[in-house]
Amino acid sequence: MGKRLASIAKGVATCSSTSAAYGQCVARSYKDAHKDMCAKEFDAFKKCVQEAIKRKW
């Protein structure tokens, strides 16, 4: 399990630009949060992490 967690952490680190874009979107609208408000940014971040993890495995 430890190796998998380390792989996920590296995947997240690889995707810092998409992570930042998602975080900025949430920060801009956190007082008026609603479902799917940052779906585009989240999907891009999710895809990046998934691709990074695939390369590691």
DABELCOR-V485552 format. One record per residue. PHI is phi in whole degrees, 0 to 359 (none if undefined). D_FIRST is the distance of its C-alpha to the first C-alpha in Angstrom with 1 decimal. Layout:
# DABELCOR-V485552
phi:PHI d_first:D_FIRST
phi:PHI d_first:D_FIRST
This chain:
# DABELCOR-V485552
phi:none d_first:0.0
phi:298 d_first:3.8
phi:294 d_first:5.5
phi:294 d_first:5.2
phi:297 d_first:6.3
phi:297 d_first:8.7
phi:295 d_first:9.9
phi:295 d_first:10.7
phi:298 d_first:12.4
phi:294 d_first:14.4
phi:298 d_first:15.4
phi:295 d_first:16.7
phi:296 d_first:18.5
phi:296 d_first:20.0
phi:256 d_first:21.5
phi:297 d_first:23.4
phi:290 d_first:26.7
phi:287 d_first:25.6
phi:297 d_first:23.7
phi:296 d_first:26.9
phi:297 d_first:29.1
phi:295 d_first:27.1
phi:299 d_first:27.3
phi:294 d_first:31.0
phi:298 d_first:31.7
phi:297 d_first:30.2
phi:297 d_first:32.1
phi:296 d_first:35.3
phi:236 d_first:35.4
phi:297 d_first:33.4
phi:284 d_first:36.5
phi:238 d_first:37.2
phi:294 d_first:33.7
phi:208 d_first:33.6
phi:304 d_first:31.4
phi:66 d_first:30.8
phi:294 d_first:32.7
phi:235 d_first:30.4
phi:300 d_first:29.1
phi:297 d_first:30.2
phi:292 d_first:28.3
phi:295 d_first:25.2
phi:300 d_first:25.3
phi:295 d_first:25.7
phi:295 d_first:22.8
phi:301 d_first:20.5
phi:298 d_first:21.8
phi:299 d_first:21.3
phi:296 d_first:17.6
phi:299 d_first:17.2
phi:294 d_first:19.2
phi:296 d_first:17.5
phi:291 d_first:14.1
phi:302 d_first:16.0
phi:295 d_first:17.5
phi:283 d_first:14.4
phi:268 d_first:13.1
